[in-house]
Amino acid sequence: MNAQSLTATFDPACRRCSRLATFLDGVRGTHAAYHAAPVAPFGMADARLLVVGLAPGMHGANRTGRPFTGDHAGILLYATLHKFGFSSRTESVSRDDGLSLSDCRITNAVKCLPPANKPLPAEVRTCNGFLARELATLGAGGVVVALGSIAHGAVLAATGQKASAARFAHAAEHALPGGRTLLDSYHCSRYNTQTRRLTPPMFEAVFARARELLGPSG
């Protein structure tokens, strides 16, 4: 089942955040071939692993319409998902490249491209209802991987917890309501990977733990 069938978790015509809606209007004017609209979650509706990023990248998801697809941020993510049996391919280049996810769904805390890749706190809060409904589909034993501190905070808010309930730290593990687990990772951005703040072994360790919690693939 495709995640796009989860209609309550996504609004393709959303204009709730006026700053983001206006910015996307401008992007469509200068990049007519770009998706330049809210980006839907990608993957299985009944997935037990939910990967939560920050927001679509200008020349990645905002261009292609698929999370972490078409730019640097997705290189390490999809290669790692493939290594641990969550993705059919090591690289995601477009929505029609044939890649599929297994027991996994990828989403963002904010579904629209923000200026300078930095959503405002109010925009994260406005979009949080979609994330909350998406997290509600994740049953006991499910795992959430939060890519970065903003995604971490959005997951806590979406599950009704205060920010002080769990501190973000790379490879930290936290219990979520309903018997679910939150795993933290630094974001797989170009800056983090090129500065070696996040290395492939560090990132893989997070998904190795996710696989351990979920059990063998297949």
SEDOKOL-721530 format. One record per residue: x, y, z of N, C-alpha, C in turn; residue in one letter; residue number from 0. Coordinates in steps of 0.02 Angstrom, whole numbers, always signed. Each point is the difference from the previous one (the first is absolute). Layout:
     n.xx     n.yy     n.zz    ca.xx    ca.yy    ca.zz     c.xx     c.yy     c.zz   r     k
        X        Y        Z        X        Y        Z        X        Y        Z   A   NUM
...
END
This chain:
     n.xx     n.yy     n.zz    ca.xx    ca.yy    ca.zz     c.xx     c.yy     c.zz   r     k
      +43      -60       +0      -43      +60       +0      +44      +62       +0   M     0
      -14      +47      -42      +40      +60       -5      -19      +49      +55   N     1
      +50      +36      +27      -14      +47      +54      -46      +56      -22   A     2
       -4      +13      -65      -43      +53      -23      -74      -16      +11   Q     3
      -16      -63      +17      -68      -17      +16      -19      +24      +70   S     4
      +49      +22      +39      -12      +26      +67      -21      +73       -6   L     5
      -60      +12      -25      -21      +67      -17       -2      +47      +59   T     6
      -13      -25      +60       -4      +43      +58      +68      +27      +21   A     7
      +53      -29      -25      +67      +20      +21      +32      +49      -48   T     8
      -37      +22      -51      +31      +41      -51      -53      +39      -39   F     9
      +14      +63      -15      -44      +42      -40      +40      +28      -58   D    10
       -9      -26      -61      +41      +21      -57      -11      +73      -20   P    11
      -55      +30      +24      -14      +70      -17       +6      +45      +61   A    12
      +36      -22      +51       +4      +38      +62      +31      +69      -10   C    13
      -31      +51      +29      +26      +69       +1       -7      +30      +70   R    14
       +4      -44      +50       -9      +23      +69      +54      +49      +23   R    15
      +60       -8      -26      +56      +45      +18       +9      +50      -57   C    16
      -20      +61      +11       +0      +50      -55      +70      +12      -26   S    17
      +51       +1      +44      +69      +12      -23      +22      -56      -47   R    18
      -14      -62      +18      +21      -56      -42      -40       -2      -65   L    19
      -64      +12       +4      -42       +0      -60      +23      +53      -50   A    20
      +15      +59      +26      +24      +55      -44      +68      -17      -29   T    21
      +42      -30      +40      +67      -19      -25       -6      -51      -56   F    22
      -43      -50       +9       -9      -51      -52      -30      +30      -63   L    23
      -44      +49       +7      -27      +35      -59      +57      +29      -42   D    24
      +49      +30      +35      +57      +29      -35      +44      -53      -31   G    25
      +10      -56      +35      +41      -54      -27      -31      -28      -64   V    26
      -66       -8       -1      -33      -25      -60      +10      +48      -59   R    27
       +4      +64      +15      +10      +49      -52      +69       -3      -31   G    28
      +51      -18      +39      +68       -2      -25      +23      -70      -20   T    29
      -35      -52      +25      +18      -70      -15      -64      -37      -20   H    30
      -23      +12      -60      -65      -26      -22       -3      -76       +1   A    31
      +57      -34       -7       +0      -73       -3       +3      -32      +70   A    32
       +9      +41      +51       +6      -28      +68      -69      -18      +28   Y    33
       +0      -47      +47      -61      -19      +36      -27      +61      +37   H    34
      +42      +34      +38      -16      +64      +32      -68       +1      +34   A    35
      -13      -48      +42      -64       -7      +36      +15      -43      +62   A    36
      -49       -6      +45      +11      -46      +56      +21      -69      -24   P    37
      +47      -30      +35      +27      -66      -21      -30      -54      +44   V    38
      -31      -49      -32      -33      -55      +35      +50      -47      +32   A    39
      -20      -34      +54      +40      -55      +26      +11      -52      -54   P    40
      +53      -38       +6      +16      -52      -49      +12      -66      +35   F    41
      -33      -52      -23      +11      -66      +28      -65      -35      +15   G    42
       +3      -47      +47      -56      -43      +15      -45      +30      +54   M    43
      -65       -3      -10      -47      +26      +49       +3      -38      +65   A    44
      +15      -65       -3       +3      -41      +60      +71      -13      +24   D    45
      +47      +42      -20      +70       -9      +19      +10       +4      +75   A    46
      +48      -38      +24      +17       +2      +71      +59      +47      +14   R    47
      +35      +23      -52      +53      +48       +7      -21      +65      -34   L    48
       +2      +55      +38      -15      +66      -27      +62      +44       +8   L    49
      +26      +24      -56      +57      +45       +0      -26      +71       -9   V    50
      +18      +44      +47      -26      +69       -1      +57      +49      -11   V    51
       -2      +34      -57      +49      +52      -15      -27      +68      +20   G    52
      +35      +52      -23      -19      +68      +17      -52      +28      -48   L    53
      +20       +9      -63      -43      +30      -51      +29      -15      -69   A    54
      -39       +6      -53      +27      -12      -67      +57      +48      -17   P    55
      +50      -26      -35      +55      +41      -24      -17      +33      -66   G    56
      +28      +58      -13      -16      +39      -59       +7      -40      -64   M    57
      +57      -32      -10      +13      -36      -63       -5      -75       +8   H    58
      -27      -22      +57      -11      -71      +12      -74      -15       -1   G    59
      -30      -10      +59      -71      -17       +3      -45      +53      -29   A    60
      +19      +64       +7      -40      +53      -29       +0       -3      -76   N    61
      +53      -27      -28       +4       -8      -73      -34      -63      -23   R    62
      +12      -55      +35      -23      -66      -24      -67      -21      +28   T    63
      -19      +27      +58      -63      -20      +30       +4      -62      +43   G    64
      +61      -24      +14       +9      -58      +44      +51      +19      +55   R    65
      -14      -16      +63      +46      +17      +53      +71      -26      -12   P    66
      +50      +43      +12      +71      -18       -4      +19      -28      -68   F    67
      -29      +26      -52      +13      -26      -68      +26      +54      -45   T    68
      +59      -13      -31      +27      +45      -49      +51      +50      +25   G    69
      +20       -5      +64      +53      +44      +25      +45      -38      +48   D    70
      +49      +35      +27      +52      -33      +41      -29      -33      +62   H    71
      -51      +30      +30      -25      -26      +64      -24      -72       -4   A    72
      -24      -21      -59      -26      -67       -6      +52      -54      -14   G    73
      +61      +21      -17      +51      -49      -20      +13      -51      +55   I    74
      +17      +25      +59      +14      -44      +56      -62      -34      +26   L    75
      -57      +35       -1      -61      -30      +27      -21      -61      -39   L    76
       -7       +6      -66      -24      -58      -38      +50      -57       -3   Y    77
      +65      +16       -2      +50      -53       +2       -4      -39      +65   A    78
      -13      +36      +55       -5      -33      +65      -65      -39       +6   T    79
      -55      +28      -23      -63      -37       +0       +6      -65      -39   L    80
      +34       +3      -57      +10      -61      -41      +42      -51      +38   H    81
      +52      +23      +32      +45      -46      +36      -37      -40      +53   K    82
      -51      +31      +32      -35      -34      +54      -69      -26      -22   F    83
      -10       -5      -65      -59      -33      -26      -63      +41       -3   G    84
       +6      +66       +4      -59      +43       -1      -13      +31      -69   F    85
      +47       -5      -45       -7      +31      -67      +22      -50      -53   S    86
      -34       +2      -57      +17      -46      -55      +61      +22      -39   S    87
      +20      +63       +7      +58      +25      -36      +42      +44      +45   R    88
      +62      +11      -21      +46      +40      +40       -6      +74      -13   T    89
      -33      +19      -55       -3      +70      -20      -70      +19      -23   E    90
      -23      +58      +22      -66      +26      -20      +11      +62      -42   S    91
      -20       -3      -63      +14      +56      -46      -63      +35      -24   V    92
      -58      -35       -2      -62      +31      -23      -59      -41      +25   S    93
      -60      +28       -6      -59      -36      +24      -16      -61      -42   R    94
      +25       -3      -61      -16      -56      -44      +61      -45      -14   D    95
      +47       -3      +48      +60      -40      -10       -9      -73      +20   D    96
      -58      -19      +24      -13      -69      +18      +20      -19      +71   G    97
      +29      +46      +37      +20      -15      +69      -62       -9      +44   L    98
       +2      -50      +44      -54      -10      +48      +29      -10      +69   S    99
      -39      +15      +50      +20      -10      +69      -35      -60      +30   L   100
      +33      -34      +45      -28      -59      +33       -5      +12      +75   S   101
      -60       -2      +27      -12      +10      +71      +26      +68      +24   D   102
       +0      +49      -45      +29      +65      +15      -40      +55      -35   C   103
       -3      +58      +33      -29      +59      -30      +43      +60      +18   R   104
       +8      +46      -47      +40      +60      +11      -46      +61       -4   I   105
       +6      +45      +48      -40      +60       +1      +43      +58      +25   T   106
      -31      +58       +7      +35      +59      +26      -42      +34      +53   N   107
      +33      +33      +47      -35      +38      +51      -39      +57      -31   A   108
      +27      +29      -53      -33      +54      -39       -3      -24      -72   V   109
      -60       +1      -29       -9      -30      -66      +17      +46      -58   K   110
      +10      +66      +14      +15      +48      -53      +71      +27       +6   C   111
      +29      +16      -57      +67      +31       -2       -1      +67      +37   L   112
      +44      +10      +50       +5      +65      +33      +58      +41      -29   P   113
       -5      +66       +2      +57      +41      -22      +63      -18      +39   P   114
      +56       -4      -36      +65      -17      +30       -1      -66      +38   A   115
      -48      -43      -17       -6      -66      +33      -11       +5      +75   N   116
      -29      +55      +23      -11      +10      +72      -72      +18      +14   K   117
      -41      -49      +20      -69      +15      +19       -2      +38      +66   P   118
      -49      +43       +8      -10      +35      +62      -34      -47      +51   L   119
      +11      +11      +65      -32      -43      +50      -76       -3      -10   P   120
      -31      +56      -18      -73       +0      -10      -20      -45      -58   A   121
      +43       -5      -51      -14      -43      -58       +6      -73      +19   E   122
      +49      -16      +42       +7      -69      +25      -63      -19      +39   V   123
      -23      +46      +41      -61      -13      +40      -61       -8      -44   R   124
       -6      +42      -50      -58       -3      -45       -4      -67      -36   T   125
      +58      -26      -20       +2      -63      -37       -2      -61      +46   C   126
       +4      +11      +65       +7      -55      +47      -61      -46       +3   N   127
      -58      +28      -16      -60      -43       +0       +4      -56      -51   G   128
      +29      +15      -58       +9      -52      -51      +46      -55      +27   F   129
      +55      +21      +32      +47      -49      +27      -32      -41      +55   L   130
      -41      +32      +42      -33      -36      +54      -45      -54      -28   A   131
      -38      +15      -52      -44      -50      -29      +39      -55      -34   R   132
      +57      +18      -28      +43      -51      -31      +30      -47      +53   E   133
      +22      +29      +55      +28      -40      +55      -53      -45      +31   L   134
      -63      +21       -4      -53      -41      +29       -9      -66      -38   A   135
      +26       -4      -61       -5      -62      -38      +55      -50      +20   T   136
      +47      +23      +40      +57      -42      +20      -18      -36      +65   L   137
       -6      -65       -3      -22      -38      +57      +56      -16      +50   G   138
      -18      -38      +51      +48      -22      +50      +57      -37      -33   A   139
      +61      +13      +21      +59      -30      -29      +28      +40      -58   G   140
      -36      +52      -22      +24      +41      -55      +59      +43      +20   G   141
      +39      +21      -50      +60      +40      +12       -3      +64      -41   V   142
      +18      +55      +31       +6      +64      -33      +73      +22       +1   V   143
      +27      +17      -58      +68      +29       -3       -8      +74      -16   V   144
      +22      +42      +46       -4      +73      -10      +68      +25      -24   A   145
       -1      +32      -58      +62      +27      -29       +8      +73      +20   L   146
      +35      +11      +54      +13      +68      +24      -45      +19      +58   G   147
      +20      +53      +35      -34      +20      +61      -70      +27      -13   S   148
      -11      +34      -57      -67      +27      -14      -49      -58      -12   I   149
      +21      -49      -39      -43      -59      -10      -13      -35      +66   A   150
      +51       -6      +42       -7      -30      +66      -54      +36      +40   H   151
       +5      +67       +2      -49      +39      +38      -69       -6      -29   G   152
       -5       -5      -66      -65       -7      -32      -33      -66      +17   A   153
      +40      -53       +5      -26      -66      +18      -26       +2      +72   V   154
      +39      +31      +45      -23       +5      +69      -67      +37       +4   L   155
       -4      +57      -34      -62      +39       +1      -58      -39      -29   A   156
      +14      -37      -53      -53      -38      -34      -25      -59      +41   A   157
      +40      -21      +50      -21      -54      +44      -20      +26      +69   T   158
      -11      +66       +5      -25      +31      +61      +49       +6      +56   G   159
      +65       +2      -16      +52       +5      +51      +33      +69       -1   Q   160
      +25      +20      +58      +37      +63       +5      +70      -10      -28   K   161
      +30      +55      -22      +68       -3      -26      +49      -26      +51   A   162
      -13      +12      +63      +45      -22      +54       -6      -75      +14   S   163
      -48      -33      -31      -10      -71      +13      +58      -43      -25   A   164
      +33      +23      -53      +55      -39      -30      +46      +48      -36   A   165
      +63       -1      +17      +49      +45      -31      +29      -31      -63   R   166
       +6      +41      -52      +29      -24      -63      +75      -13       +8   F   167
      +22      -56      -26      +72      -15       -4       +8      -55      -52   A   168
      +52       +4      -40       +9      -51      -51       +3      -70      +32   H   169
      -39      -46      -29       -5      -70      +22      -36       -9      +66   A   170
      -31      +54      +26      -39       -7      +61      -64      -39      -15   A   171
      -25      -33      +51      -59      -42       -7      -50      +20      +54   E   172
      -63      +10      -20      -50      +24      +47      -65      -41       -9   H   173
      -34      -10      +55      -65      -34       -3      -54      +50      -18   A   174
      -43      -19      -47      -58      +41      -19      -63      -34      +26   L   175
      -53      +38       +9      -64      -30      +21      -22      -55      -49   P   176
      -35      -49      +25      -26      -53      -42      +50      -54      -16   G   177
      +53       -5      +39      +49      -53      -11      +44       +9      -60   G   178
       +9      +62      -21      +43      +15      -58      +67      +29      +23   R   179
      +48       +2      -45      +68      +23      +17      +21      +55      -47   T   180
      +30      +53      +28      +29      +54      -39      +76       -5       +1   L   181
      +30       -2      -59      +72       +0       -7      +21      +66      -32   L   182
      +51      +32      +27      +24      +64      -26      +62      -10      -44   D   183
       +5      +43      -50      +60       +3      -42      +12      +71      -22   S   184
      +63      +18       -7      +14      +63      -35      -30       -5      -70   Y   185
      -20      +56      -27      -29       +2      -67      +54      -18      -52   H   186
      -20      -37      -51      +47      -21      -52       +9      +54      -54   C   187
       +9      +61      +22       +9      +57      -45      +70       +1      -30   S   188
       +8      +38      -53      +66       +7      -30      +50      +28      +51   R   189
      -21      +50      +38      +45      +30      +50      +23      -52      +51   Y   190
      -47      -37      +28      +19      -48      +52      +44      -56      -26   N   191
      -13      -24      -61      +40      -55      -26      +68      +23      -24   T   192
       +4      +60      -30      +64      +24      -25      +46      +23      +56   Q   193
      -28      +24      +55      +41      +20      +57      +16      -59      +46   T   194
      -28      -57      -17       +9      -62      +39      -32       +3      +69   R   195
      -45      +48      +10      -39       -2      +61      -42      -64       +1   R   196
      -21      -20      -60      -36      -63       -9      +37      -43      -51   L   197
      +24      -58      +22      +34      -46      -45      -46      -58      -17   T   198
      +14      -35      -55      -42      -59      -16       -5      -50      +57   P   199
      +55      -18      +35       -8      -47      +55      -45      +26      +56   P   200
       +3      +65      +14      -44      +29      +51      -73       -6      -20   M   201
      -13      +15      -63      -69       -3      -25      -24      -72       -3   F   202
      +41      -44      -24      -18      -70       -5      -16      -31      +68   E   203
      +35      +23      +51      -12      -27      +67      -71      +14      +23   A   204
      -27      +57      -18      -69      +17      +19      -49      -48      -35   V   205
      +11      -12      -64      -46      -44      -36      +12      -74      +16   F   206
      +60      -16      +21      +12      -68      +24      -41      -13      +63   A   207
       -4      +52      +43      -41       -6      +60      -74       -4      -18   R   208
      -21      +39      -49      -70       -4      -22      -16      -70      -25   A   209
      +45      -28      -40      -11      -68      -25       -1      -50      +57   R   210
      +43       +9      +50       +1      -45      +57      -67       +3      +37   E   211
      -28      +60       +9      -63       +7      +36      -58      -30      -40   L   212
       +2       +6      -66      -55      -24      -42       +5      -73      -18   L   213
      +60      -28       +3      +10      -69      -19      +24       -6      -72   G   214
      +18      -60      -22      +27      -10      -67      -49      +22      -55   P   215
      +29      +22      -55      -43      +19      -58      -25      -63      -34   S   216
      -55       +8      -38      -26      -56      -39      -40      -48      +43   G   217
END
